[in-house]
Amino acid sequence: MGWREHKQEETYTEAEIEDRLKETLPCWYLEKGWIRRKFKTSGWKSTLMVVNTVGHLAEAAFHHPDISISYAFVIVKLMNHAAKGITNKDFELAKKIEDVIMWQPGKDGGALEGTPDDPRFKYIKYEID
C-alpha cells in the first residue's frame, strides 16, 4: 500500500514515511519515530515568532508537536501519540507549518513585498528558494 491510500488514524511504515517526506516535505526527516524539521532563524526574536506560529497552528489543528528551541533555531517534532506512530495528522500539520513558516510573499508577485534582502530584517533562513 502506498502512502496515498492511508486512512486518517492509520500509522505509516518507516518506508512509507520516508517516501512521503521525500515527495511532499523534503526538509523534514524521520528520526526515532518522529517526523522532524529544524528551522534556522537569525536570533531570539525570530525563534519566538516561529515558536508562536507553530503553537497557533498546532492549537488550531488540536494536534500538538514537541518543540525544542535555542537562540537561532527551532526543532519541531510530530508523532500521533494516540496512534503511537506517524499518521495523516502529522503530515498535514507538518505541511501547514512548512507553508506558513517558509512563506516568502515577495515571490508571489503581489502587493506584499516580503522581508527586504538585508541582514537587519531577515528572520528565517530559507533553505529552499
Secondary structure by P-SEA (a helix, b strand, c coil): cccccccccccccaaaaaaaaaccccccccccccbbbbbbcccaaaaaaaaaaaaaaaaaacbbbbbbbcccbbbbbbbccccccccaaaaaaaaaaaaaaaccccccccccccccccccccccccccc
